[in-house]
Amino acid sequence: LDLLKENLALNSVRLLKEDVIADMPPVTYAPMFYELEPEHLRLYRQLAEQHLLPLKDGGKIDATTTQALIHALGQIVCNWAHFAQDERKVSNGFQFIDEVLDELGEGKLVLFSNYRLTNRAALAHLKRYKPVAVYGDIKAADRDKAIDTFVEDPACRVFVGNPTSAGYGIDRLQHVCSTVMFLEPPISVKDFSQSLARVHRIGQTKPVTVKLATAIDTLQERQLKSLMDKEDLVQTLTARENIELP
C-alpha cells in the first residue's frame, strides 16, 4: 500500500472540494440498523438457502446463480410485499423513512436505493409527501421536471433516486435539502460519494446528515462493511500532505 500510494502521487495531487470551497459544511454519517419481521426474515432465509422461491401466482424467483442470488437477496429486504405477494407486508426499513421525515418537520429528504422495485415501493409508500423520482423508470424528459418540483414546491418533500441515475450531474438539490438517506447500501464507493455530492456541494449552507439503513442478519450488513472498508482503502491510498493553494 505504501508503494502504491507513492506511485500514485508521482505525477498527481489530490484536491478535495473542501480545499477549494470555503466554509464547506461538515458531513455526519448515521448508520440505522433494524430487524426484519420474523416472517420476513424466514422468507429471506428461505430464498438464501434454497435459491428458488415459488410465488403464489405460479411464478418463481430463480436465484440459482451467484449474481442472481445477490440481487434477489438485495431486493427482498425492502420488497417484502412483492416477494410474499401480499401488499399488506411492509418492510421495517420504510418505517425509518417515516421517522426521518418526522424528525425533519417540514424539511426535505433525498432518498437513494439500488433497485427499481425498491424505488417504486418507496414512491407508493411516500405518496402523502408528494415525492418525485429519477431512476430507470423515469423518462429523460421528466428528469428536469422532477428536480424543479423538488426544489420549488414546498409540498414535495422527498426526492427518490437511484445512485447511478440520480447520483451524477444533478444540481440544485443542495439549496433545499441537507439530509440524504440510503435505503439500501450503495454498491460502490464512487456511487456513494457522488450521490452524497448532490447535496454536499457548492451552495449548501447547512451541515449534511447521511442516514444509512441496514437490515440486521442480511447481506446488507456485509455490503455496508465492504463499502466502509473500500472507502478506508481509498483514503489510505490517496491521503496527502496538506498543501497550500494560491
N, C-alpha and C positions, 0 to 999 in steps of 0.2 A: 504493500500500500504506500509506503514511503517513497519507493522508487517511482511508482505510477504517479503519485502526486507531484513529484519533482519534474517528471517528464511533461505532465500536463501544463505545468507552469512555465515551461521554457520560452514559449512564444505567445503567451496569453496573460491576461489579467482579468480577474472576475470583478465585475461591478454589480452590486445589488441595488435595487430601486431605492433602498434606504440611503445609499451613498449619494444619490443624485437628486432625490426628492426630499426637500427639507420638511422636518416635522411629520414624518410618516407615522401614523398611529400604530400602536402595538397590536399584536395578534395573540389571542388567548385560545388555547385548544382545550376542549372539554369532552372527553370520552363519555358516552352514555351507554351503560351496559344494562341489558334487560333479559328476562327469561321468556321463552315461548310458553304458551299454554301447554299443559301435559299432552292433550290430544294432538296439538300442532307438532310438538316435539316427536311424538310417536310416528306421525306421518313423515316427518323429516328423516327419522332414523330408518323407517321402512324403505324409503327411496334410497338412502345411502347404503343400506345393507343388501337390498335385492336388485338395485339398479333398474328396476322396472316397476312402474306404478300404474295399475289398471284404474281407469276412471269409470264413474257411474254411467256415462253415456256410451260406454263400449270402447272408447279410445284408450290410449295408453301413453305414458311418458316413458320413452325409451332412453335410458341413460347408461347404455352398456359400454360406451367408450369413455375415456378419461375426461376429455373436454366436455362431452355432453353431460356427464355426471356433475362436473364442477359448475356448469351453467345452470343445471336443473336445481342443484342444492343452493346456488346463489339466488335463484328466483323464488323458491318455495318459502324462504324466510319471511318475505314481505307479502307473499301472494297466497296465503292460506286458503282464501275463498276459492281461488281458481283451481288449486290442486285438490282441494276437498270437494269441489263442485257444490259449494254451499255458500251463497252470498252473505250469510249471517256470520261467517267466520272471518274475523278481522285480526290481523297480526298485531301483537302488542307494540310493535315498532311504530304504528301510526298514532298510538297514544302519546308518544314522545313529541310528535309534531304538534299535537294539540296543546301539550304542556308548554312547549317553547313559544307558541303563538300567544298563549295566555300570559306568559312572562313578559312578552314584548308589548302587551297592551294594544295600542293601535299601530305598533311598528310592523315592518315588513320582513319577510324571510325569503332567502334564496335556498331552494331545496334541490339537491342533486341525488340521482340514483342511476344505476348502471343499465337497467333493463326497461324496455318499452312497457312490459307488463306492469312493472312497478310504477312507472310514470303515469300510466292510465289509471291504476288503482289510487294513486295519490290525488290525481285530479278529481276523481269521483268522491273521494273521502273529504276533500277540501272545498267542495262546491260553495259552501257558505262564505268562504273567503274570496270568492271570485278570482280564482287562480288563472294564470296564463302559463304557457309552456313552450319550450324549444327543445325538441328531441326528434327522433327519427320519423315519427308520425306527422310532424308539423311541416307543412309546405314552406319552402324558402320565402315565398311571398308573404307569409303570415308571421315570419320571424320578427321583422321590424315593428309590426303592429303589436305583437306581444310585448316587446320592450317598451314601446311608447305607453301602452296601457299600464304596465307595472310602474313606470316612472311617474306618470301624470295622473293616474286615478287613485285617490286615497283609499277607495273601497277595495282595490285589488291588492291583497296583502301577501300573496305567495307567487313566486316565480319558480316553476318546476322545470328542471333541465337535466339533460344527460351530460356527463363530463366531456365527452368528445364533441357533442353537437353545440352545447351552450358554454363550454368551458374555454372557448377560444374566440377572439375577435368581437366580443360583446362589451360595450361600454355603457356608461350612464347609470348602471345599477347602483354604483357606489354613492350616488347623490341622494338615494332614498333608503338605503339598506346597509347595515353593518353586521348582520348575522347570517352565517352560512351553515346549513345542516346537510350532512351526508347520511342519507337513509341506508345506503349500502356502502361498504368500504371501497374507495377508489381502487382501480386495478393497477395503476402505475403512479409513480411519484410525479411524473410530468403532468398527467391529468389532474392530480390532486392540487399541485401548485398553480396550474393555470386556471382551474375552477375557482380556487380561492382568490386569485387575482382579479376576478370580476368585480369584487367589492374592495379588495385591498389594493388600491391603485390611486393615481393622481385624482384628487377631488374628494377623497374620503377624509372626513374630519373627525370621525368617532373611532374609538377602539373597536377592533373587529373580533367577533367571537365565532369560533368554529366548533360546531357540535358534530360528534362522530358517534352515530348509533350503531351498536354492535350486539347481536344476539348471542347469549352465552350458550356454550355447548354446540356451536355450529361452526361451519367453515369460516364464518365471518371473523371469528377470533384470530384464526391463523392468518387471514388476509390482512387484518389490521396490523398484526405484529410484523408481517412481511413488509407492509408499506412503511412502517416506522423504521425497521431495520435498513431498508433501502435508502430512506431519507438520511439516516445517520451516516451511511456509507458515502452518499453524495457529499454531505457536509465535510466528512473526513478528507475526501479527495480534493475538494475544491476550496477548503478554507485557506485564506491567505493572510499575510501580514496586513496590518492597517496601512492604507495608502492615503496620500493627500491629493485631493482634487484641486485643479486650478479654480 
